[in-house]
């Protein structure tokens, strides 16, 4: 079954180009287009696509507010939103993720990464442009006072703290399993438990929470997140 996508961008040539790229994928179908955020929200609510691809800077309701209306905290049946923009600005990325976006891409990301982001969002995962991932999480989440984020429902175990730190540093599930000498299915189970305890919806929110609670600080990353696609973290192995 094809992944149903709607595309919203105020520039017709960009909107058409993105739609053509996605329609060329064998398992993706663009089912609607919108020139602004307000129409995008109306279209999304009516069609209930698998993924919404939104530009940030649109007239009326921008892409961030449209994301919040469709996927933000308190939305009972959130849609998957990937935000795409020309502007590599950390405040845009952070706002989009906090609004509920499952992906953030720059328009020069390329066809392969665009398709990857749509597939990741449709499967409940998250993909953020590698150039901005860890930088934005550290710059914004580590700049505020400790304790700003909510505390976990239940205390984290020692192993969960280790997995949390690894995720925040951009480690993939396979890398976490190798680093901690545990099975991949065990990593997935720990991530599922983390999401339940801290109220996160994906590994991006786990990473943000780790920095906001000062469990991980700037400069402590072992490496930049060269690949920030989450595996099937929501399904314990």
C-alpha positions in Angstrom: 0.0 0.0 0.0 1.3 3.4 -0.9 2.2 6.1 1.6 -0.3 8.9 1.1 1.3 12.4 1.3 0.1 16.0 1.1 2.6 18.8 0.2 2.2 22.4 1.4 4.5 25.2 0.1 3.6 28.7 -1.0 5.8 28.5 -4.1 4.1 26.6 -6.8 7.2 25.5 -8.5 8.6 24.1 -5.3 5.3 22.4 -4.4 5.1 20.8 -7.8 8.7 19.7 -7.7 8.4 18.0 -4.3 5.2 16.3 -5.5 6.9 15.0 -8.6 9.8 13.7 -6.6 7.6 11.9 -4.2 5.2 10.6 -6.9 8.2 9.0 -8.6 8.8 6.8 -5.6 7.2 3.4 -6.1 5.3 3.3 -2.8 4.5 7.0 -2.3 1.4 8.9 -3.6 0.8 12.6 -3.3 -2.9 12.9 -2.6 -3.1 16.7 -2.2 -1.3 20.1 -2.4 -1.8 23.3 -0.5 -0.4 26.8 -1.0 -0.6 27.9 2.6 -0.8 26.5 6.1 -4.5 27.1 6.6 -5.5 25.1 3.5 -2.9 22.5 4.5 -4.5 21.9 7.9 -8.0 21.7 6.3 -6.7 19.3 3.6 -4.9 17.2 6.2 -7.9 16.9 8.5 -10.1 15.9 5.6 -7.8 13.4 3.8 -5.9 12.1 6.9 -2.7 11.4 4.9 0.1 9.2 6.2 2.6 12.1 6.0 2.3 15.8 5.7 5.3 17.6 4.1 5.1 21.3 5.1 7.3 24.3 4.3 7.9 26.6 7.3 7.4 30.0 5.8 3.9 30.2 4.4 1.3 33.0 4.6 -1.5 32.9 7.1 -0.7 29.9 9.3 3.0 28.9 8.9 4.3 25.4 8.8 5.2 25.3 12.5 1.7 26.3 13.6 0.2 23.9 11.1 2.3 21.2 12.6 1.2 22.1 16.1 -2.5 22.0 15.0 -2.1 18.5 13.5 0.6 16.8 15.6 1.2 19.0 18.7 0.7 18.1 22.4 -2.9 17.4 23.1 -3.9 16.4 19.6 -5.8 13.2 20.1 -4.9 11.5 16.8 -1.8 13.3 15.6 -0.7 13.1 12.0 2.9 12.6 10.9 4.5 15.9 9.7 7.9 16.5 8.1 9.0 20.1 7.9 11.1 21.2 5.0 12.7 24.7 4.6 15.4 26.6 2.8 16.6 28.2 6.1 19.1 26.4 8.3 18.0 28.2 11.4 18.1 26.4 14.8 15.1 28.2 16.1 13.0 26.9 13.2 14.1 23.3 13.8 13.6 23.4 17.5 10.1 25.0 17.2 9.1 22.4 14.6 10.2 19.5 16.7 8.5 20.9 19.8 5.3 21.4 17.7 5.3 17.6 16.9 7.2 17.3 13.6 8.7 13.8 12.9 11.2 15.2 10.5 13.1 18.3 9.5 14.9 18.7 6.2 16.5 21.4 4.1 15.3 21.8 0.6 18.7 20.9 -0.7 18.6 17.6 1.1 18.2 15.6 -2.1 15.8 13.0 -3.4 17.1 10.1 -1.3 16.9 11.9 2.0 13.4 13.3 1.2 12.1 9.8 0.5 13.8 8.5 3.6 12.2 11.2 5.8 8.7 10.4 4.4 9.2 6.7 5.0 10.5 7.2 8.5 7.6 9.5 9.4 5.1 7.1 8.0 6.5 4.2 10.1 6.4 6.3 13.3 10.1 7.2 13.4 12.0 10.5 13.0 14.6 11.8 10.6 16.3 15.1 11.0 18.8 16.6 8.6 22.2 15.4 9.8 23.7 18.9 9.6 21.4 20.3 12.3 20.4 17.5 14.6 22.8 17.4 17.6 23.7 21.1 17.1 20.2 22.3 17.6 19.4 20.0 20.5 22.5 21.1 22.4 22.2 24.8 21.6 18.6 25.1 22.7 17.9 22.4 25.2 21.2 22.9 27.1 20.8 26.7 27.3 17.9 26.8 29.8 17.7 26.1 33.5 17.8 22.5 34.7 14.5 21.0 35.7 12.6 22.8 33.0 11.5 19.5 31.5 9.0 17.3 33.3 10.4 14.6 35.5 9.8 10.9 34.6 6.7 9.2 35.9 8.9 6.5 37.3 12.7 6.8 38.1 14.9 5.6 35.2 17.0 2.5 35.8 20.8 2.7 35.4 20.6 1.0 32.0 17.8 3.4 30.8 20.1 6.3 31.8 22.9 4.8 29.7 20.6 4.3 26.7 19.2 7.9 27.2 22.7 9.4 27.1 23.6 7.3 24.0 20.4 8.4 22.1 21.1 12.0 23.0 24.6 11.8 21.5 23.2 10.6 18.2 24.0 6.9 18.6 21.8 4.5 16.5 20.1 1.5 18.0 22.8 -0.8 16.6 25.6 1.3 18.0 23.9 1.5 21.4 23.6 -2.3 21.5 27.3 -2.7 20.6 28.4 0.0 23.1 26.5 -1.5 26.0 26.9 -5.2 25.0 23.2 -5.9 24.9 20.8 -7.2 22.2 19.2 -4.9 19.7 15.8 -6.0 20.9 16.8 -5.0 24.5 17.8 -1.5 23.2 14.3 -1.2 21.6 12.6 -2.3 24.8 14.6 0.3 26.9 13.7 3.1 24.4 10.1 2.1 24.5 10.3 2.3 28.3 12.0 5.7 28.2 9.3 7.1 25.9 6.6 5.9 28.3 8.3 7.2 31.4 9.2 10.7 30.1 6.2 11.2 27.7 8.3 11.3 24.5 6.9 10.3 21.2 10.2 9.5 19.4 14.0 9.5 19.9 14.3 13.2 19.0 12.1 14.1 22.0 14.1 11.7 24.1 17.3 13.6 23.1 15.7 17.0 23.8 14.5 15.8 27.2 18.0 14.5 28.1 19.5 17.9 27.4 16.7 19.9 29.1 17.1 17.8 32.3 20.9 18.3 32.2 21.5 14.5 32.0 23.7 15.3 28.9 25.5 18.6 28.4 27.1 20.4 25.5 30.5 19.1 24.5 29.7 15.6 25.8 28.8 14.1 22.5 31.1 11.3 21.3 30.4 12.3 17.7 27.9 14.2 15.6 24.7 12.5 14.6 25.6 11.5 11.1 22.4 9.5 10.8 19.5 10.4 13.0 16.9 8.0 11.6 15.3 6.2 14.4 14.7 2.5 14.1 11.3 0.9 15.2 11.8 2.2 18.7 8.1 2.3 19.5 7.9 -1.5 19.2 9.7 -3.4 21.9 11.8 -6.2 20.4 
